[in-house]
Amino acid sequence: MNNTQLVLDAQANKPGALGRLFDQWLPVVLGWCKRLGSGRINAEDAAHDVFEIVLQRLSSLRDPSVFSSWLYGITRRVLAGHRRRAWFRKWLPGIEPEGIDEGPSPFRRAEQSEVAVRVQHALAQLTDAHREVLVLCDLEERADSEVAEMLGVPKGTVKSRLRRARINLRALVPELAADLHPQHAANGDHR
């Protein structure tokens, strides 16, 4: 079943459609929250908040074909709110930040390597705009035109941000120089 039909079915309250929609998109949203949250927030809490909003507002989505962009926009806003709250908890006297289990799960321990940890730290050091395009274009392998639509910016802006983000990431993690889309590294092109 295509994504548009699944959204239409969920909006029409067809049995099981909302569950299938959430099952399909939860891993994507959780991935966005983990990568774009930069370790400052609890990704699972943020993803939960995203789906609460989707549950409340799905019926108001007029064009189901733009569901992925709509969902990404919700995720961006939720992450911005979580980052603001984390900042306030950190700096307001007498308020302890919520404890986030920073230790990796057994599954994560098995898949992490030293370079993966360094890349995650390097991503956290990038600006939000650079981290977004790098995650969406290079890690999720989305086309720059799709990313432009998701972010609401021109395609050229995505390309220039992506080029700058790659340069910055390579500077932070030099061993990535050959692995970060080497065929595009020289000219900054993406697909």
C-alpha positions in Angstrom: 0.0 0.0 0.0 1.4 3.4 -0.9 2.0 6.1 1.7 -0.8 8.4 0.4 -3.4 5.7 0.6 -2.3 4.7 4.1 -2.7 8.3 5.2 -6.1 8.5 3.6 -7.2 5.3 5.3 -5.9 6.5 8.7 -7.8 9.8 8.2 -11.0 7.8 7.4 -10.5 5.8 10.6 -10.2 2.4 8.7 -9.4 -0.4 11.1 -5.7 -0.8 11.6 -4.7 2.0 9.3 -3.4 4.3 11.9 -1.3 1.5 13.5 0.2 0.6 10.1 1.0 4.3 9.4 2.7 4.7 12.8 4.6 1.4 12.4 5.9 2.5 9.1 7.0 6.0 10.2 8.1 5.4 13.8 11.6 4.2 12.9 12.0 7.1 10.6 10.9 9.7 13.2 13.0 8.0 15.9 16.0 8.2 13.6 15.4 11.9 12.9 15.1 12.5 16.7 18.3 10.6 17.4 20.4 12.2 14.7 19.0 15.8 14.9 18.6 15.9 18.7 22.4 15.7 19.0 22.3 13.9 22.3 20.8 16.8 24.2 17.4 15.3 24.3 15.7 12.0 24.8 14.9 10.8 21.3 12.2 8.4 22.3 10.4 11.1 24.3 10.6 13.5 21.3 9.3 10.8 18.9 6.4 10.1 21.3 5.6 13.8 21.3 5.7 13.9 17.5 3.2 11.0 17.2 0.9 12.6 19.8 0.7 15.7 17.6 0.2 13.5 14.5 -2.7 11.8 16.3 -4.3 15.1 17.1 -3.8 16.8 13.7 -3.9 14.0 11.1 -7.4 14.8 10.2 -6.4 18.4 9.3 -3.8 17.3 6.8 -5.4 18.4 3.5 -2.9 16.8 1.0 -1.9 13.3 2.1 0.8 13.2 -0.6 2.9 15.7 1.5 2.7 13.6 4.6 6.4 13.0 4.9 7.2 16.8 4.7 4.4 17.5 7.2 5.7 14.9 9.6 9.2 16.2 9.3 8.0 19.7 10.0 6.3 18.5 13.2 9.5 16.6 14.2 11.6 19.8 13.7 9.3 21.8 15.9 9.1 19.2 18.6 12.9 18.8 18.6 13.3 22.6 18.9 11.0 22.6 21.9 12.9 19.8 23.5 16.2 21.5 22.9 14.8 24.7 24.5 13.5 22.9 27.5 16.9 21.0 27.9 18.7 24.4 27.8 16.4 25.9 30.4 16.7 22.9 32.7 20.5 23.1 32.4 20.8 26.8 33.3 17.9 27.5 35.7 19.1 27.2 39.3 17.6 24.5 41.4 16.2 22.6 38.5 18.1 19.4 37.6 17.9 18.2 34.0 16.0 15.0 33.4 18.3 12.0 33.6 18.9 10.6 30.2 20.5 7.2 30.1 23.6 8.0 28.1 24.8 4.4 28.2 24.1 2.5 25.0 21.8 -0.4 25.0 23.3 -3.9 24.3 22.1 -3.6 20.7 23.8 -0.2 20.3 27.0 -1.4 21.9 27.2 -4.2 19.4 26.8 -1.8 16.4 28.8 1.2 17.6 32.4 1.6 16.7 34.9 4.3 17.6 34.3 6.1 14.4 30.6 6.0 14.8 30.9 7.6 18.2 33.2 10.3 16.8 30.7 11.0 14.0 27.9 11.4 16.4 29.9 13.9 18.5 30.9 15.7 15.3 27.3 15.9 14.1 26.4 17.4 17.5 29.0 20.2 16.8 27.4 21.2 13.5 24.8 23.9 13.3 21.2 22.6 13.2 20.9 23.6 9.5 24.0 21.7 8.5 23.2 18.7 10.7 19.7 18.5 9.1 20.8 18.4 5.5 23.6 16.0 6.3 21.3 13.6 8.1 18.6 13.8 5.4 20.8 13.7 2.3 23.8 11.5 3.3 22.5 9.3 6.1 18.9 8.8 4.9 19.9 9.2 1.2 17.1 11.5 0.3 17.3 13.5 -2.9 18.1 17.2 -2.4 14.8 18.2 -4.1 12.9 16.2 -1.4 15.0 17.7 1.4 14.4 21.2 0.0 10.6 20.5 0.1 10.8 19.1 3.6 12.8 22.1 4.9 10.9 24.7 2.9 14.0 26.1 1.3 15.3 26.3 -2.3 17.2 23.3 -3.7 20.3 25.5 -4.1 20.2 26.3 -0.3 20.2 22.6 0.4 23.1 22.0 -1.9 25.2 24.8 -0.4 24.4 23.7 3.2 25.2 20.1 2.4 28.5 21.1 0.9 29.4 23.2 3.9 28.2 20.5 6.3 30.4 17.9 4.6 33.5 20.2 4.8 32.8 20.8 8.5 32.3 17.1 9.2 35.4 16.1 7.4 37.4 18.6 9.4 36.0 17.2 12.7 36.4 13.5 11.6 39.3 13.4 9.0 39.0 9.7 8.4 35.6 10.3 6.8 37.1 12.3 3.9 37.1 9.2 1.6 33.8 7.8 2.9 31.5 10.9 2.8 30.3 10.6 -0.8 33.7 10.7 -2.4 32.3 10.9 -5.9 30.6 14.2 -5.0 33.2 15.5 -2.5 35.1 17.6 -5.0 32.1 19.6 -6.4 29.6 19.3 -3.5 26.9 17.8 -5.8 24.3 15.5 -4.4 22.5 13.1 -6.8 
